[in-house]
Amino acid sequence: MSLAADPVHAGALALLATPSQPAERLAEEPECSLRTPFQRDRDRIVHCKAFRRLKQKTQVFVAPEGDHYRTRLTHTLETTQISRTVARALGLNEDLTEAIGLGHDLGHPPFGHIGEEVLDRRGREVFGRPFHHNEHSLRVVDVLERLNLCAAVRDGILRHSSRTEPTRSLEGRIVRLVDRIAYINHDIDDALRAGVIALEDLPREEIAILGPTGSRRIDTLVHDLVETSGPAGDIVQSEVVGGAMLRLRAFMFERVYLGDTAREEHERIERVLSTLFDWFCERPQELPEPAEGAGDDLADRVVDYLAGMTDRFAIRAYTERAVPLGMEVLGPPLRD
């Protein structure tokens, strides 16, 4: 069964779209007369504290000098915007797509993927349990913020990561794939701005296929995704364009995400988060009271607190506990 692939005439939802009703929530609640269940979920996510903290969490570059580098919040907004475009073109449920896109990174810790690696390693060493941001995002909406989201939104948040099985909904699969489309291209833009790579470093064959600029590449990738997914009845890319994107992603891991600049930051971030991890494990009395229903397990309390920190809050917490007065770490002292 094919999907609608005409953004001009696709007014009604496609047969494979996820219906907005009935709402499948962990706890039943009265319906709203103005908004669909997925619209209500979107609004709950946007108004929660974890969403607001994304503006001070690293995407790739830690505490960058300049106002135009992406943060975890701007990444979330770019992913959501592109995902909605794809959903509309395919006649799928835009409200569900938007809610998943806005909520997919709520559980990301400070300092980007490096921060996630540190929490994962320390959690395994000390508590025998891993840390994955997609799983923590679900804990944020279920336990820490208690948003009572619909099952399809929760499933899309949990399964947006490539380490999991694909989501049940096509809308969730859009966000899962567009997440990569967004971060690969905006991270190239930020890496060029930071001088980590130069235009001539980008792989020529892949750039020739996808386009010379971020906007052209996103346009190519979105058109390919819509035109390939429509006849397939699933969210898929063509071999040519999808293969070029994966090779460009591999380039970014080699030169940017795991490159020399990232390794230099890794050591400093490791020091900050590991110090805080050990500090709160040894001094649980300094941890805030757990959220209602979150339990009193030490592992949960330490990880919840650290993962919820913004970059600058983590830097300040480390500075207050481990750095002599007058010294700096990861930049100048912060003032509220």
N, C-alpha and C positions, 0 to 999 in steps of 0.2 A: 504494500500500500504506500503510495507516494504522499509527500507533504505538499502543502501549498507553497509555492516559491515565487509569488507575485505580490510584492509589497503594496502595490496600488489597489489590487482587487481582493486581497486576502482579509476581508473584514471579519468573517466568522472564524472561530477556532477550527483547526484541522481535526479530523477524526482521531488522530493520535495524540492530540494535545491533552494535558492533564486538566480535568474539569475543576473549577473553583469550589464546587459544592459536591458532597457535604464536607465540612471541616473535620479532619481527623486529628484531634488534639489529645495530649496526655490527660488533660482534665477538661471535661465538657464545660462550655460557657455559652451564654446567649449570643446569638448572631447580631451583627450590626446591620441596620437598615440602609446604610450609605456605602459601606465598603465590603468587598469580598473578603473571605478569610485570608487570602494571600496579601491583599492590600493592608490588612490589619497587621499581619506579620512584618511586612516591610516597614510600617510605621513604628512598630515596637523596636525593631532593630535600629532604626535611625535615631531613636530617642534614648537608647540605652547607653550606659556609661562606657562600656567596652568599645562601642563604635566611636565615641568622641575621642577616646585615647589613641585611636589609630593615627590621628594627625601628628602625633609625636613619636611614632614608631618607624624604625628604619625600613626602607624597601631594599636598597642595596648599599648605599653610601651612608656611613655613620656620621651624624652631626655635620653635614656638608656645609661648606662655606658658599652660600648662595640660596636664593629663594625658589629656584625653579626645579630643584631635584625632587623626584617623586618620594612620597612617603607611603606608608601602608594604606593611608586613607585615599590618597589620589590614585593609587593602584586599584583599590576597591571600586572607586567611582568609574575609572576607565574600563575595568572589566565589566561592570554592570551595564554601562552605556553600550558597549559593543554587543554584549549578550542580548540586550533588549532589541537591538537592530536585527540580529539574526532571528530571534524568536518571532518578531513581527513579520519578517519576510516569509517565514515558514508557517505562519498561522498558528503558532504555539502560544502558550499562556505567558504573556509578558509579565503579569503580576507575580507569578511564581518565579519566573526567571530573575526578576529584579530582587525579590526577597532573598533568593539563594546567593545572588551576586553580592549583595550588600552584607550578608552575614558570613561569607565563606572564610574570611580571615580574622574573625573576632578573637580567636584564641591564639593568634600569633604573638610570640614573646618579643621583647625589645631586641634590637640589633639584628633584625632580619633572620636569614637562614642560619647564620653563624650562631645567633642566640639560641635557635632551635636545636642545633647540634650540641651545644654545651648543656642545655637542660636535659636533652635525651641521654647524653653520656653520664652526667652526674646522677640523674635519676636511676639509671641502670646500676651504677656503682653503689649508691647508698641505699636505695629502696628496692632494687631489683625490678624496676618498671620503666618502660620507655616513655618518651614524650613525643607526640606528634601533634602538630598544630591543628590539623583537621579534627582530631578527636577532642582536643581541648576546646575548639570552637563550639562543638556540640555541648560540652560541659558548661561552657559560658551561658549559652541560651537556655539550657535545661535546668541547671543547678544554681549558678552564680547570679544570673540575672532573672531567672524564672520567668521567661517570656511566654511559655506555653504555646510554642509554635506548632504549625500543622506538620503532619508526618512527612509530606513531600518536601517541605522546606528543610526540615531536620535531616532528611536523607540526602538532599543535595549538598548541604553544608558538610556533612560527614564524608561524603564520597567525592568531593571535588578534587581530591588529591590523586595523583596517578598511582600511588601505592595501594589504593583500594580498588575493589571491583567497581565498575561504572554504576552510576545512579539508575534507579528504576525509571525515572522520568526523562523524557527527551529534553525538557527544560534544564534539568540538572546536568545533562551531558553537554549542553551548550556552554554552561558556565565552566565546566571542567576543562573544555578545550579552549575556550576564549581566555581563560586565566593565563594559559601559555602564550596565546597570541598577544595579549596585552603586555605581559611582563617582558617577553623577549624584545619587543620593539621599543617600549619606553626605557628599558634598561640599556639598550644600545644608545639611545639618545642621551641618557645620563652619563654613560661611560665615555661618550665622545666629549660631552661638556667637561667632564672631569679630567680629560686627557689620558685616561687609562688605555684607550685605543684610538686610532686615527681612522678616517674614512677609508684609506687605502688598505687597512688591515682586514676589513670585512671580506668574507669569501666571495669571490667574483661570480661564480656560477649561481650561487644562491641569491645574491643580490640581483643578478640579471633576471631571474625567474620572478622574484617577489617585488622588486622595485628599489629605487635608489634612496628613498626617504621613508621615515616611519609611517607617514600617512599613506603613502603609496603601497607600502607593504601590508598595512592593515586592510586597506581597500581590496587588494588582491586576495588576501586570506579570507576576508568576509565573503566576497563574491564566490570564491571557490567553495567555501563551506556551505553556503546557501544552495548553489547550483548543483553540488554533489549530493547534499543531504536530501534535497527535494525528491528526486527520483528514487533514492535508496530507502526512504522511509526511516532513516536513522541519522544520527549526527556524525558525519564522516567527512574527511577531506579526500581530494584526489591524490593519487600516488605522487604525481609530479610536485604539486604545491605543498602537500603535507610532508613529503620527503625533504624538500628544501627547508621547510620550517624546522624540522628535527635536526638537520645538519647545522642550521644557524644556531639553534639552541645548544648543540654540542660545542660550537665555537665559543659561545658566551660562557659556558661552564669552564672551558679551558683558559680563556683569556681574561675573564672578568670575575665570575663567581668564585673560582678557585685559583685565580691569578696571583701575582706577587703582591699587589695592593691589598687584596682580600686577606692574604696570609699574614700580612703585617698587622691588619686590624684584628685578625683572629686571636692572636696572642693577647692583645689588650682586652678584648671582649671576654676571652676565657678568664683572665685574671679578675675582671669585675664581677661576672656572674658566678664564678666558682667561689670567690670570697664571700659573696652574699649568700650563696647556697649553704656553705658551711656555717656561716654566722647564724642564720636563722634555724638551721638544724640543731645547733648547740644552744640557742637562746629562743626557744619557741614563745616565751613570754613577750617577746617584742613583736610577734606577728599580730595582725589585726584579728579580731574575733571572726570566726568563720561565718559565711552567709547562712541564713536560716535554711536548714535542710542539707547543708554541705557536709556535715559530719565533722569530727574532730581528729581525723587521721592526720598525722604529722606530714606524711608525704603529700597529701592533698593540700594542706595548708601552705607548705613551703612552695610547691609548684604553682598553686593558684596565685600566690602573692607575687612571685617573680615573673610569671608569664603575663600578669596583668600590668606590670610596670611599663611606663614609657621609657624611651632612651634616657631622657634627661633626669627622670626620677631615679632610675637605676644608677646613673652616674653620681647623682647627689647622695644617694644612700651609701654608695661605696666610699665616696669622698669623706662623708661624715664618720665612717667607721674605720677606714684603713689608711687615709692619707693625712699626714701632718698638716696643720693649718698653714695656708699660704702656698701650698703646692697645687699643681693642676694635673688633671687626668682627662684624657680625651677631649681637650679643649678648655676654655676659660671657665672659672667658677660661674654657676648659674644663679640667677636671682629671680625670685617670684615677683 
